[in-house]
Amino acid sequence: MRCVFCRIAAREVPAEVVYEDDRVIAFLDINPLNPGHTLVVPKVHVERLSDLPAELCGPLLGAASRLARAAREALGAAGVNLVVNDGRAAGQAVPHLHLHLVPRFPGDGGRSLHSLLPVRHGLDLPEIARKLRDGISPR
């Protein structure tokens, strides 16, 4: 059985769709953190960010950009958080890549990314950077 986001993209499961093109669909989160909390999803099944084909990166982020503008203009949001929970350890509940676009409003009680984990001082940044550079593979 296909995942729930694939089924939403195929219009087999109802959702409040706010944007759609041939490669991306965006719909309201059923457990919203704020008004306009939207999930931006590639229509093809991709579980992790690292699995996303390069040709879908632009359309996915482009849709998120258009929706961020709509959140500001139509909902009066003062800002937007764009979040990817990539993998179970990062809190990914549905195994289909999705961008959470969360409109932010003054006094909404939300905090920044840096409130998720404690800041870690004393890390060997040059060594970590080297490992990441060495780990980048061509697409």
Backbone as a printed PyTorch tensor [residue, N CA C, xyz], in Angstrom:
tensor([[[  0.8340,  -1.1860,   0.0000],
         [  0.0000,   0.0000,   0.0000],
         [  0.8790,   1.2510,   0.0000]],

        [[  0.5420,   2.2180,  -0.7980],
         [  1.3270,   3.4490,  -0.8760],
         [  1.2010,   4.2640,   0.4080]],

        [[  2.1890,   5.1150,   0.6580],
         [  2.1640,   5.9440,   1.8600],
         [  1.0410,   6.9750,   1.7490]],

        [[  0.6790,   7.5590,   2.8780],
         [ -0.4470,   8.4860,   2.9090],
         [ -0.1890,   9.7180,   2.0410]],

        [[  1.0550,  10.2000,   1.9570],
         [  1.3140,  11.3790,   1.1310],
         [  1.2180,  11.0440,  -0.3550]],

        [[  1.6270,   9.8520,  -0.7490],
         [  1.4270,   9.4170,  -2.1390],
         [ -0.0640,   9.3310,  -2.4390]],

        [[ -0.8280,   8.8570,  -1.4760],
         [ -2.2700,   8.7370,  -1.6650],
         [ -2.9410,  10.1060,  -1.7230]],

        [[ -2.4420,  11.0570,  -0.9580],
         [ -2.9540,  12.4330,  -1.0620],
         [ -2.6190,  13.0010,  -2.4310]],

        [[ -1.3820,  12.8080,  -2.8870],
         [ -0.9680,  13.3130,  -4.2030],
         [ -1.8190,  12.7150,  -5.3210]],

        [[ -2.2440,  11.4670,  -5.1490],
         [ -3.0880,  10.7950,  -6.1400],
         [ -4.5690,  11.1150,  -5.9380]],

        [[ -4.8700,  11.9350,  -4.9340],
         [ -6.2480,  12.3390,  -4.6090],
         [ -7.1050,  11.1590,  -4.1600]],

        [[ -6.4500,  10.1640,  -3.5490],
         [ -7.1610,   9.0240,  -2.9760],
         [ -7.5510,   9.2840,  -1.5270]],

        [[ -6.8630,  10.2260,  -0.8930],
         [ -7.1290,  10.6210,   0.4880],
         [ -7.3790,  12.1260,   0.4630]],

        [[ -8.4490,  12.5790,   1.1220],
         [ -8.7300,  14.0130,   1.0850],
         [ -7.7210,  14.8250,   1.8910]],

        [[ -7.4680,  16.0280,   1.4220],
         [ -6.5970,  16.9700,   2.1090],
         [ -6.9760,  18.3680,   1.6530]],

        [[ -6.6330,  19.3610,   2.4580],
         [ -6.8470,  20.7580,   2.0850],
         [ -5.6560,  21.2040,   1.2510]],

        [[ -5.7380,  20.9710,  -0.0470],
         [ -4.6480,  21.3060,  -0.9660],
         [ -4.6300,  22.8120,  -1.1900]],

        [[ -3.4430,  23.4070,  -1.0350],
         [ -3.3010,  24.8490,  -1.2420],
         [ -2.4300,  25.1740,  -2.4530]],

        [[ -1.7090,  24.1860,  -2.9730],
         [ -0.8740,  24.3950,  -4.1550],
         [ -0.6450,  23.0440,  -4.8110]],

        [[ -0.6040,  23.0570,  -6.1480],
         [ -0.2900,  21.8260,  -6.8700],
         [  0.2270,  22.1780,  -8.2540]],

        [[  1.2560,  21.4720,  -8.6790],
         [  1.6990,  21.5080, -10.0640],
         [  2.0030,  20.0640, -10.4710]],

        [[  2.6940,  19.8730, -11.5530],
         [  2.9070,  18.4960, -12.0090],
         [  3.8970,  17.7100, -11.1550]],

        [[  4.6970,  18.3900, -10.3140],
         [  5.7180,  17.6870,  -9.5230],
         [  5.5560,  17.8100,  -8.0130]],

        [[  4.7880,  18.7960,  -7.5740],
         [  4.6900,  19.1180,  -6.1400],
         [  3.2280,  19.3040,  -5.7600]],

        [[  2.9130,  18.8830,  -4.5410],
         [  1.6000,  19.1790,  -3.9660],
         [  1.8350,  19.7180,  -2.5540]],

        [[  1.0290,  20.6800,  -2.1500],
         [  1.1370,  21.2540,  -0.8070],
         [ -0.2600,  21.2820,  -0.1880]],

        [[ -0.3230,  20.8680,   1.0630],
         [ -1.6060,  20.7830,   1.7490],
         [ -1.4200,  21.1220,   3.2150]],

        [[ -2.5140,  21.5350,   3.8460],
         [ -2.4490,  21.9120,   5.2560],
         [ -2.1840,  20.6920,   6.1300]],

        [[ -1.3200,  20.8900,   7.1260],
         [ -1.0240,  19.8450,   8.1020],
         [ -2.2660,  19.6090,   8.9620]],

        [[ -2.5980,  18.3560,   9.2300],
         [ -3.7850,  18.0610,  10.0450],
         [ -3.5380,  18.2990,  11.5360]],

        [[ -2.2880,  18.4910,  11.9180],
         [ -1.9270,  18.8510,  13.2890],
         [ -1.1320,  20.1560,  13.2470]],

        [[ -1.7970,  21.2660,  12.9020],
         [ -1.0720,  22.5060,  12.6500],
         [ -0.4640,  23.1280,  13.9020]],

        [[  0.7420,  23.6690,  13.7200],
         [  1.4060,  24.4150,  14.7830],
         [  0.9490,  25.8650,  14.8000]],

        [[  0.5090,  26.3660,  13.6630],
         [ -0.0070,  27.7220,  13.4990],
         [ -0.9390,  27.7190,  12.3030]],

        [[ -1.8000,  28.7280,  12.1750],
         [ -2.6360,  28.8170,  10.9730],
         [ -1.7610,  28.8630,   9.7160]],

        [[ -2.0990,  28.0340,   8.7380],
         [ -1.3430,  27.9920,   7.4910],
         [ -0.1990,  27.0030,   7.4820]],

        [[ -0.0160,  26.2230,   8.5450],
         [  1.0430,  25.2010,   8.5910],
         [  0.7910,  24.2410,   7.4300]],

        [[  1.7160,  24.2500,   6.4830],
         [  1.5580,  23.5380,   5.2180],
         [  2.6700,  22.5220,   5.0220]],

        [[  2.3430,  21.3890,   4.4240],
         [  3.3360,  20.3870,   4.0440],
         [  3.5340,  20.4800,   2.5360]],

        [[  4.7720,  20.6680,   2.1280],
         [  5.1310,  20.7650,   0.7170],
         [  5.8300,  19.4630,   0.3580]],

        [[  5.2590,  18.7320,  -0.6120],
         [  5.6130,  17.3350,  -0.8280],
         [  5.8830,  17.0660,  -2.3120]],

        [[  6.9820,  16.3590,  -2.6320],
         [  7.1170,  15.9090,  -4.0220],
         [  6.0560,  14.8440,  -4.2990]],

        [[  5.5040,  14.8600,  -5.5020],
         [  4.4590,  13.8820,  -5.8290],
         [  5.0160,  12.4690,  -5.9570]],

        [[  6.2690,  12.3490,  -6.3750],
         [  6.8740,  11.0190,  -6.4340],
         [  7.3150,  10.6230,  -5.0290]],

        [[  7.2740,   9.3290,  -4.7520],
         [  7.6660,   8.8760,  -3.4190],
         [  9.1810,   8.9710,  -3.2470]],

        [[  9.5730,   9.8040,  -2.3160],
         [ 10.9690,   9.9820,  -1.9190],
         [ 10.9610,  10.0210,  -0.4040]],

        [[ 11.7110,   9.1370,   0.2200],
         [ 11.6600,   9.0670,   1.6800],
         [ 12.5480,  10.1060,   2.3500]],

        [[ 13.7630,  10.2730,   1.8670],
         [ 14.7390,  11.1390,   2.5430],
         [ 15.1810,  12.2620,   1.6220]],

        [[ 15.6610,  13.3260,   2.2060],
         [ 16.1600,  14.4560,   1.4300],
         [ 17.2770,  14.0260,   0.4950]],

        [[ 18.1280,  13.1410,   0.9550],
         [ 19.2490,  12.6770,   0.1230],
         [ 18.7850,  11.8180,  -1.0570]],

        [[ 17.5420,  11.3820,  -1.0410],
         [ 16.9820,  10.6040,  -2.1440],
         [ 16.3060,  11.4860,  -3.1960]],

        [[ 16.1420,  12.7660,  -2.9050],
         [ 15.4230,  13.6580,  -3.8070],
         [ 16.2240,  13.8830,  -5.0810]],

        [[ 15.6590,  13.5730,  -6.2460],
         [ 16.3770,  13.8310,  -7.4950],
         [ 16.6520,  15.3300,  -7.6580]],

        [[ 17.8080,  15.6500,  -8.2040],
         [ 18.2090,  17.0490,  -8.3600],
         [ 17.1630,  17.8680,  -9.1040]],

        [[ 16.5000,  17.2560, -10.0830],
         [ 15.5240,  18.0040, -10.8770],
         [ 14.2600,  18.3680, -10.0970]],

        [[ 14.0840,  17.8180,  -8.8900],
         [ 12.9330,  18.1790,  -8.0680],
         [ 13.2690,  19.2030,  -6.9890]],

        [[ 14.5590,  19.4600,  -6.7770],
         [ 14.9560,  20.4180,  -5.7340],
         [ 14.3780,  21.8020,  -6.0060]],

        [[ 14.5430,  22.2850,  -7.2270],
         [ 14.0380,  23.6080,  -7.5850],
         [ 12.5280,  23.7140,  -7.4640]],

        [[ 11.7750,  22.7840,  -8.0390],
         [ 10.3210,  22.8560,  -7.9160],
         [  9.8250,  22.7900,  -6.4660]],

        [[ 10.4670,  21.9690,  -5.6390],
         [ 10.0360,  21.8380,  -4.2490],
         [ 10.2870,  23.1380,  -3.4880]],

        [[ 11.4910,  23.6790,  -3.6070],
         [ 11.8030,  24.9250,  -2.9070],
         [ 11.0550,  26.1020,  -3.5240]],

        [[ 10.8390,  26.0650,  -4.8360],
         [ 10.0640,  27.1220,  -5.4820],
         [  8.6420,  27.1790,  -4.9590]],

        [[  8.0230,  26.0190,  -4.7810],
         [  6.6740,  25.9750,  -4.2190],
         [  6.6730,  26.5130,  -2.7940]],

        [[  7.6830,  26.1440,  -2.0130],
         [  7.7770,  26.6410,  -0.6370],
         [  7.9260,  28.1600,  -0.6200]],

        [[  8.6980,  28.7060,  -1.5430],
         [  8.8770,  30.1510,  -1.6320],
         [  7.5490,  30.8520,  -1.9380]],

        [[  6.7960,  30.3140,  -2.8780],
         [  5.4980,  30.9040,  -3.2230],
         [  4.5380,  30.8400,  -2.0350]],

        [[  4.5660,  29.7340,  -1.3110],
         [  3.6860,  29.5770,  -0.1580],
         [  4.0990,  30.4750,   1.0050]],

        [[  5.4060,  30.7030,   1.1640],
         [  5.8740,  31.6210,   2.2080],
         [  5.3480,  33.0280,   1.9310]],

        [[  5.4080,  33.4380,   0.6760],
         [  4.8800,  34.7510,   0.3060],
         [  3.3750,  34.8080,   0.5840]],

        [[  2.6570,  33.7420,   0.2330],
         [  1.2170,  33.7040,   0.4850],
         [  0.9090,  33.7760,   1.9780]],

        [[  1.7220,  33.1250,   2.7930],
         [  1.5100,  33.1630,   4.2470],
         [  1.6600,  34.5930,   4.7760]],

        [[  2.6510,  35.3000,   4.2590],
         [  2.8360,  36.6930,   4.6870],
         [  1.6980,  37.5810,   4.1910]],

        [[  1.3840,  37.4610,   2.9010],
         [  0.4120,  38.3730,   2.2970],
         [ -1.0330,  38.0270,   2.6450]],

        [[ -1.3950,  36.7510,   2.6430],
         [ -2.7870,  36.3590,   2.8550],
         [ -3.1310,  36.1350,   4.3250]],

        [[ -2.1410,  35.6890,   5.1110],
         [ -2.4080,  35.3800,   6.5180],
         [ -1.8100,  36.4020,   7.4690]],

        [[ -0.9840,  37.3020,   6.9610],
         [ -0.3590,  38.3050,   7.8190],
         [  0.7760,  37.7760,   8.6690]],

        [[  1.3820,  36.6660,   8.2430],
         [  2.5040,  36.1020,   9.0000],
         [  3.6800,  37.0810,   8.9820]],

        [[  4.3800,  37.1560,  10.0940],
         [  5.5600,  38.0200,  10.1970],
         [  6.8200,  37.3030,   9.7410]],

        [[  6.7570,  35.9860,   9.6590],
         [  7.9000,  35.1700,   9.2420],
         [  7.4270,  33.7590,   8.9650]],

        [[  8.3630,  32.9120,   8.5820],
         [  8.0480,  31.5180,   8.2590],
         [  9.2220,  30.6460,   8.6900]],

        [[  8.9290,  29.5110,   9.2820],
         [  9.9380,  28.4780,   9.4880],
         [  9.7380,  27.4260,   8.4060]],

        [[ 10.8480,  27.0060,   7.7930],
         [ 10.8250,  25.9210,   6.8140],
         [ 11.6620,  24.8000,   7.4150]],

        [[ 11.0330,  23.6520,   7.6590],
         [ 11.6770,  22.5730,   8.4110],
         [ 11.5400,  21.2530,   7.6590]],

        [[ 12.6350,  20.4830,   7.6370],
         [ 12.6110,  19.1210,   7.1250],
         [ 13.0280,  18.2000,   8.2680]],

        [[ 12.1510,  17.2990,   8.6530],
         [ 12.5040,  16.2630,   9.6060],
         [ 12.9460,  15.0650,   8.7740]],

        [[ 14.2450,  14.8620,   8.6550],
         [ 14.8040,  13.8650,   7.7440],
         [ 15.2350,  12.6290,   8.5270]],

        [[ 14.3870,  11.6190,   8.5140],
         [ 14.6750,  10.3760,   9.2330],
         [ 13.9820,  10.3380,  10.5840]],

        [[ 13.7570,   9.1290,  11.0550],
         [ 13.0510,   8.9290,  12.3260],
         [ 13.7300,   9.6670,  13.4850]],

        [[ 15.0620,   9.6550,  13.5340],
         [ 15.7840,  10.3160,  14.6290],
         [ 15.5340,  11.8190,  14.6430]],

        [[ 15.1770,  12.3790,  13.4830],
         [ 14.9060,  13.8120,  13.3790],
         [ 13.4210,  14.1230,  13.5510]],

        [[ 12.6150,  13.1090,  13.8230],
         [ 11.1950,  13.3150,  14.0490],
         [ 10.3160,  13.1160,  12.8320]],

        [[ 10.8460,  12.5190,  11.7680],
         [ 10.0410,  12.2840,  10.5650],
         [  9.0130,  11.1960,  10.8630]],

        [[  7.7360,  11.5790,  10.8810],
         [  6.6680,  10.6360,  11.2190],
         [  6.1250,   9.9080,   9.9930]],

        [[  6.1140,  10.5670,   8.8510],
         [  5.6420,   9.9490,   7.6090],
         [  6.8610,   9.7440,   6.7140]],

        [[  7.1240,   8.5230,   6.2840],
         [  8.3330,   8.2540,   5.5000],
         [  8.2140,   8.6860,   4.0300]],

        [[  7.9080,   9.9540,   3.8540],
         [  7.8490,  10.5930,   2.5300],
         [  8.3550,  12.0070,   2.7780]],

        [[  9.3930,  12.4080,   2.0570],
         [  9.9810,  13.7270,   2.2480],
         [  8.9060,  14.8030,   2.2080]],

        [[  8.9440,  15.7030,   3.1770],
         [  8.0270,  16.8330,   3.1810],
         [  8.6660,  18.0060,   3.9100]],

        [[  8.3930,  19.1880,   3.3780],
         [  8.8340,  20.4210,   4.0000],
         [  7.6770,  20.9660,   4.8290]],

        [[  7.9310,  21.2250,   6.0940],
         [  6.9450,  21.9060,   6.9230],
         [  7.1480,  23.4010,   6.7280]],

        [[  6.1290,  24.0870,   6.2810],
         [  6.1670,  25.5260,   6.1770],
         [  5.2370,  26.0520,   7.2700]],

        [[  5.8300,  26.6580,   8.2900],
         [  5.0570,  27.0900,   9.4550],
         [  5.0740,  28.6170,   9.5210]],

        [[  3.9400,  29.2590,   9.2300],
         [  3.8750,  30.7090,   9.3810],
         [  4.0860,  31.0860,  10.8440]],

        [[  4.7910,  32.1850,  11.0470],
         [  5.0770,  32.6440,  12.4060],
         [  4.4540,  34.0100,  12.6410]],

        [[  3.9550,  34.1990,  13.8430],
         [  3.2640,  35.4150,  14.2250],
         [  3.8440,  35.9190,  15.5440]],

        [[  3.9180,  37.2300,  15.7290],
         [  4.4180,  37.7590,  17.0030],
         [  3.6250,  37.1780,  18.1760]],

        [[  4.3570,  36.7240,  19.1880],
         [  3.7220,  36.1990,  20.3870],
         [  3.1480,  34.8030,  20.2540]],

        [[  3.4920,  34.0570,  19.1900],
         [  2.9110,  32.7180,  19.0080],
         [  3.5270,  31.6660,  19.9270]],

        [[  4.5470,  32.0300,  20.6680],
         [  5.1390,  31.0940,  21.6220],
         [  6.1930,  30.1790,  21.0380]],

        [[  6.3740,  30.2340,  19.7250],
         [  7.3910,  29.4050,  19.0880],
         [  8.7760,  29.9880,  19.3010]],

        [[  9.7610,  29.1420,  19.1310],
         [ 11.1460,  29.5920,  19.2900],
         [ 11.9180,  29.2270,  18.0380]],

        [[ 13.2050,  29.4700,  18.0680],
         [ 14.0410,  29.2340,  16.8880],
         [ 14.5670,  27.8010,  16.8640]],

        [[ 15.2090,  27.4640,  15.7610],
         [ 15.8480,  26.1630,  15.5910],
         [ 16.7970,  25.8540,  16.7470]],

        [[ 17.5020,  26.8490,  17.2200],
         [ 18.4950,  26.6310,  18.2800],
         [ 17.8740,  26.2480,  19.6230]],

        [[ 16.5510,  26.2390,  19.7110],
         [ 15.9100,  25.7890,  20.9460],
         [ 15.6730,  24.2790,  20.9500]],

        [[ 15.9290,  23.6020,  19.8040],
         [ 15.6980,  22.1590,  19.7420],
         [ 16.7160,  21.3480,  20.5360]],

        [[ 17.9690,  21.7560,  20.4580],
         [ 19.0680,  21.0370,  21.1100],
         [ 19.9770,  22.0520,  21.7860]],

        [[ 20.7340,  21.6190,  22.7770],
         [ 21.6990,  22.5440,  23.3760],
         [ 22.8490,  22.8180,  22.4100]],

        [[ 23.3620,  24.0360,  22.4490],
         [ 24.5260,  24.3870,  21.6330],
         [ 25.7070,  23.5560,  22.1280]],

        [[ 26.4750,  23.0130,  21.2050],
         [ 27.6170,  22.1610,  21.5570],
         [ 28.9170,  22.9110,  21.2650]],

        [[ 29.5420,  23.3430,  22.3160],
         [ 30.8130,  24.0460,  22.1900],
         [ 31.9500,  23.0370,  22.1800]],

        [[ 33.0730,  23.4190,  21.6280],
         [ 34.2550,  22.5730,  21.6600],
         [ 34.3210,  21.5230,  20.5730]],

        [[ 33.4280,  21.5700,  19.6090],
         [ 33.4970,  20.6020,  18.5090],
         [ 34.6720,  20.9500,  17.6020]],

        [[ 35.2410,  19.9610,  16.9790],
         [ 36.3590,  20.1540,  16.0540],
         [ 35.7770,  20.5080,  14.6790]],

        [[ 35.4730,  21.7970,  14.4860],
         [ 34.8040,  22.2310,  13.2600],
         [ 35.6140,  21.9250,  11.9990]],

        [[ 36.9350,  22.1490,  11.9730],
         [ 37.6840,  21.8060,  10.7560],
         [ 37.5980,  20.3160,  10.4080]],

        [[ 37.6290,  19.4500,  11.4090],
         [ 37.5440,  18.0040,  11.1520],
         [ 36.1500,  17.6210,  10.6560]],

        [[ 35.1330,  18.1980,  11.2520],
         [ 33.7650,  17.9190,  10.8120],
         [ 33.5710,  18.4060,   9.3800]],

        [[ 34.0800,  19.5890,   9.0710],
         [ 33.9740,  20.1330,   7.7080],
         [ 34.6900,  19.2280,   6.7100]],

        [[ 35.8790,  18.7380,   7.0790],
         [ 36.6210,  17.8400,   6.1910],
         [ 35.8250,  16.5850,   5.9060]],

        [[ 35.2440,  15.9900,   6.9470],
         [ 34.4600,  14.7650,   6.7680],
         [ 33.2590,  15.0110,   5.8540]],

        [[ 32.5940,  16.1290,   6.0450],
         [ 31.4500,  16.4370,   5.1840],
         [ 31.8830,  16.6480,   3.7420]],

        [[ 32.9530,  17.4120,   3.5300],
         [ 33.4500,  17.6260,   2.1700],
         [ 33.8070,  16.3010,   1.5060]],

        [[ 34.4830,  15.4310,   2.2750],
         [ 34.8800,  14.1350,   1.7260],
         [ 33.6720,  13.2310,   1.4750]],

        [[ 32.5940,  13.4440,   2.2070],
         [ 31.4090,  12.5890,   2.0750],
         [ 30.4470,  13.0100,   0.9790]],

        [[ 30.6760,  14.1820,   0.3900],
         [ 29.7710,  14.6390,  -0.6720],
         [ 30.0460,  13.8410,  -1.9330]],

        [[ 28.9880,  13.2270,  -2.4380],
         [ 29.1370,  12.4380,  -3.6720],
         [ 28.3960,  13.1400,  -4.8040]],

        [[ 28.8480,  12.9260,  -6.0350],
         [ 28.1050,  13.5110,  -7.1470],
         [ 26.7460,  12.8430,  -7.2680]],

        [[ 25.7910,  13.5670,  -7.7780],
         [ 24.4330,  13.0050,  -7.9220],
         [ 24.3810,  11.9950,  -9.0000]]])
